[in-house]
């Protein structure tokens, strides 16, 4: 059975690239347009991996991660941040919020798949 990934990004073009890459590799992908939408979708089902942008209107990636980590069903689900932010300070904030990894945009689709495969096999 295909693993399911929740892809959260306010940029439709970037989300389309992520979805295309993941679906081509055999993953099922649920799309969310921002942090609030991602949280709503996460509440209705558990996924195998969350891939979220950091900078989004309303609820950013760190807020989303913190909210997910408060849910029992998301305590152990891997969460990766895909963002233009690459400072050590931001990475530390991501780890403190509960993120398992970090990918910098623009991303290489092959690198994305390598990281996803490593995290959820």
Protein Blocks (a to p, Z undefined) as FASTA:
>chain_A
ZZddddddfblklmmmmmmmmmmnopacdddfbfklmmmmmmmpccfbdcddfbdghiaf
klmmmmmmmpmklmmgccddddfblcfklmmmmmmnopabdcdddddfklmmmmmmmmnZ
Z
